[in-house]
Amino acid sequence: MSKLTDYRLLSFDVYGTLIDWETGVWTAFQPILNKTNAQTTRTQYLEIHHELEKIQQTKTPKMAYSRLLTTIHPQLTERLGLSPPTEEESWQFGESVGIWPAFPDTVEALERLSKHYKLVVLSNVDRESFSKTNAGSLQGFPFDLVITAQDVGSYKPCLGNFRYMLDSVKSRFGVEPGQVLQTAQSQFHDHHPAKEMGLMSVWIERPGALMGNLEKTVYDWKFDTLGDMADAVERQ
């Protein structure tokens, strides 16, 4: 069995792994709930959000993520039996990506992991949204390479996103697929397609997370947090 330290590069999902995606979208939906005094649970909302987001990403793979969120916002209110939002409310929902919070362990763990690996972003957002996140809750962390869905023209779990990443890290850093660890929370978006690509993966489970879960889980290492992974790397 290989060790974590046998690898040269971590390919990160961001939203759900480094950024608290679920708290971000739930908080961004609060203005509508507060306006209507609706009784919707976080779990109910997240399940519907995840379903609608997947459908829209398949339907419009080249749509920027912030625009995609704006698009599904009225769909969310309809599914939850709420009054339609204004265009401004939907726009604000889409623009919320840049202020979603990082998990408490994220930045410190990235700093420790950067001593051992190249760190690459492979995210389902657009360039502008990620730039806001990186300047904000990620505190300007200097990733070695950033690849977004906007760069590729499709959303994970499309295998093309992983091929794009592998081609990029080979040409820029001379890193082969066997030296890459896909590091992510979502089984749906990351671990299952990574396995199809023959990549090893680290599951940052983030206990309690709902979006991106599948009944069948595939991974090579599992940790609750990125900080726990950094601890394991340092021990090795």
C-alpha positions in Angstrom: 0.0 0.0 0.0 1.4 3.4 -1.0 1.8 6.2 1.5 0.4 9.7 1.3 3.9 11.0 1.0 4.5 9.0 -2.2 2.5 11.6 -4.2 3.6 14.9 -5.6 0.3 16.8 -6.2 -3.1 17.3 -4.5 -6.0 18.2 -6.8 -8.6 19.9 -4.6 -12.2 20.4 -4.8 -12.9 23.7 -3.1 -16.5 24.2 -2.3 -17.4 21.5 0.2 -13.8 20.6 0.9 -12.0 23.8 1.7 -15.1 26.1 1.8 -18.3 25.4 3.7 -20.5 25.2 0.6 -23.6 24.0 2.5 -23.5 26.8 5.1 -22.8 29.2 2.3 -25.8 28.4 0.1 -28.1 28.0 3.2 -27.1 31.4 4.5 -27.5 33.0 1.1 -31.1 31.6 1.0 -32.1 33.1 4.3 -33.3 36.5 3.0 -36.1 34.7 1.1 -37.0 32.5 4.0 -37.0 35.5 6.4 -39.2 37.5 4.0 -41.8 34.8 3.9 -41.5 33.3 7.4 -41.2 29.9 5.7 -40.6 26.8 7.7 -38.0 25.0 5.7 -35.2 22.8 7.3 -31.6 23.1 6.3 -31.7 19.4 5.2 -34.7 19.8 3.0 -33.3 22.9 1.4 -29.9 21.3 0.7 -31.3 18.2 -0.8 -33.4 20.3 -3.3 -30.5 22.6 -4.0 -28.2 19.8 -4.8 -30.8 18.2 -7.1 -31.5 21.4 -9.0 -27.8 22.4 -9.3 -26.9 19.0 -10.8 -29.7 19.3 -13.4 -28.7 22.8 -14.4 -25.0 22.0 -14.7 -25.9 19.1 -17.0 -28.3 21.3 -19.0 -25.9 24.4 -19.3 -22.4 23.1 -18.8 -20.8 26.3 -20.1 -22.8 28.6 -17.8 -20.7 30.4 -15.2 -21.4 29.1 -11.7 -22.6 32.4 -10.2 -25.0 32.8 -13.1 -26.1 29.2 -12.6 -27.0 29.9 -9.0 -28.9 32.9 -10.1 -30.8 30.7 -12.5 -31.8 28.0 -10.0 -32.8 30.5 -7.3 -36.4 30.9 -8.5 -36.5 27.2 -9.1 -35.7 26.7 -5.4 -38.4 29.0 -4.3 -40.9 27.3 -6.5 -40.0 23.8 -5.3 -40.3 25.1 -1.7 -43.7 26.7 -2.3 -42.4 30.3 -1.8 -43.2 33.5 -3.7 -40.9 34.1 -6.7 -37.8 36.2 -5.9 -37.0 39.5 -7.6 -34.2 39.6 -10.1 -32.1 41.4 -7.6 -32.6 38.8 -5.0 -31.6 36.0 -7.4 -28.5 38.0 -8.5 -27.5 38.5 -4.8 -27.9 34.7 -4.3 -25.6 34.0 -7.3 -23.0 36.6 -6.1 -22.8 35.1 -2.6 -20.1 32.5 -3.6 -17.3 34.9 -2.8 -18.3 35.3 0.8 -18.9 31.7 1.7 -16.8 30.8 4.8 -13.8 28.5 4.8 -13.7 25.6 7.2 -11.7 26.6 10.3 -8.9 24.1 9.5 -8.5 25.0 5.8 -5.9 27.7 5.5 -3.5 26.4 8.1 -3.8 22.8 6.7 -3.1 24.2 3.1 0.0 25.9 4.4 1.3 22.7 5.9 0.4 20.5 2.9 2.2 23.0 0.6 5.5 21.9 2.1 5.0 18.4 0.6 2.9 18.9 -2.5 1.9 21.0 -5.5 -1.6 22.3 -4.7 -4.0 22.6 -7.6 -7.7 23.8 -7.6 -10.1 21.8 -9.7 -13.4 23.6 -8.9 -16.9 23.7 -10.3 -17.1 27.5 -10.1 -16.2 30.3 -12.4 -12.9 32.3 -12.3 -14.4 35.5 -10.8 -16.2 33.7 -8.0 -13.1 31.7 -7.1 -10.9 34.9 -7.2 -13.3 36.4 -4.6 -13.1 33.3 -2.4 -9.4 33.2 -2.6 -9.0 36.8 -1.7 -11.5 36.5 1.1 -11.9 33.4 3.3 -8.9 31.6 1.8 -6.8 34.6 2.8 -5.0 34.9 -0.6 -3.5 31.4 -0.4 -1.1 30.9 -3.4 -2.3 27.7 -5.2 0.1 26.4 -7.8 -2.6 26.2 -10.4 -6.3 27.1 -10.5 -8.7 25.3 -12.9 -12.4 26.1 -12.9 -15.4 24.7 -14.7 -15.4 27.9 -16.8 -11.9 27.1 -18.0 -12.9 23.5 -19.0 -16.4 24.3 -20.3 -18.1 21.6 -18.2 -18.8 20.7 -14.6 -17.6 17.7 -12.6 -18.3 14.8 -12.5 -17.6 15.2 -16.3 -14.4 13.2 -16.9 -13.2 16.0 -19.2 -12.5 18.2 -16.2 -10.1 15.5 -14.8 -8.4 15.0 -18.2 -7.9 18.8 -18.4 -6.3 18.8 -15.0 -4.1 15.9 -15.7 -2.9 17.4 -19.0 -2.2 20.7 -17.3 -0.2 19.3 -14.4 1.8 17.1 -16.7 2.7 20.0 -19.0 3.4 22.5 -16.2 5.0 20.4 -13.5 5.9 17.1 -15.1 3.5 15.3 -12.7 2.1 12.0 -13.9 -1.4 10.8 -13.1 0.0 8.2 -10.7 1.5 11.1 -8.6 -1.8 12.9 -8.2 -4.2 12.6 -5.2 -7.8 13.9 -5.8 -8.6 15.5 -2.4 -12.3 16.2 -1.9 -15.5 15.8 0.1 -18.0 15.0 -2.7 -18.3 11.4 -3.8 -20.5 12.4 -6.7 -18.4 15.2 -8.1 -14.9 13.9 -7.3 -14.3 10.5 -6.0 -16.3 8.4 -8.4 -15.0 10.1 -11.5 -11.5 10.2 -10.1 -11.7 6.4 -9.7 -12.9 6.1 -13.3 -9.8 8.0 -14.3 -7.6 5.6 -12.3 -6.7 8.3 -9.8 -6.1 7.7 -6.1 -8.2 9.9 -3.8 -8.4 11.2 -0.3 -11.9 11.7 1.1 -12.2 14.7 3.4 -15.5 13.5 4.7 -16.6 16.7 6.6 -19.1 14.8 8.9 -22.6 15.9 8.6 -22.2 17.0 4.9 -25.1 16.1 2.7 -24.5 17.5 -0.8 -22.5 15.2 -3.1 -23.0 12.0 -1.0 -23.6 8.7 -2.6 -24.6 5.3 -1.1 -21.5 3.7 -2.5 -18.3 5.4 -1.3 -14.9 5.0 -3.0 -11.6 6.4 -1.7 -8.1 5.4 -0.7 -7.7 7.5 2.5 -10.4 9.1 4.6 -10.1 12.0 7.1 -12.8 14.1 8.8 -10.9 17.4 8.1 -8.1 18.7 5.9 -6.2 19.4 9.2 -6.4 15.7 10.0 -4.9 14.9 6.6 -2.0 17.3 7.2 -1.4 15.7 10.5 -1.1 12.3 8.8 1.2 13.6 6.1 3.5 15.1 8.8 3.6 11.9 10.8 4.7 10.0 7.6 
